């Protein structure tokens, strides 16, 4: 069984390495007895290679995320509200400029970032914006408590080949707690437009964030 959860470009930005990965993926997809894909674009890419390719999006363990009560983690107890939160890997497929725009346009908010990070660009982001709080990676069992403390949850994937191929786990985790979500308008996120505030540019980002922050239910 080949379970395809991401576009190959997630794994490397080196063209020679990517060529090897993509060639290997095609071979694997052809020889597998069953191929599963988490996103529509991945499904469309793999479907011509095998008669047994199925779309199987991600999900969430609701028994872990939906609880009677949540404990606010010590490192965000005294957080300046509103809290705009992101949980996940802060790697090259995440649009860091979104955090910069939110920090500038919503100076009274705290942008909370949780997860592993890389690049000098990310370090520069933290130096420039003092209302961005980076907590680093956290234990998965504490994720529901952090999300519970957020006023708005963020899903800022770049609107490119990688972003279009991501069916985000964090989306289901955010939704399970009933949180307003602001997300880039990737191909995969279009089908969640009824439940998520989508943006395509900076002006839309600011507009939908205001709407998300005004939610009371």
Beta strands, then each sheet from edge to edge (+ up, - down):
strand 1: 2-4
strand 2: 35-37
strand 3: 53-55
strand 4: 83-87
strand 5: 110-114
strand 6: 132-136
strand 7: 152-155
strand 8: 180-184
strand 9: 197-199
sheet 1: 1+ 2+ 3+
sheet 2: 6+ 5+ 4+ 7+ 8+ 9+
end
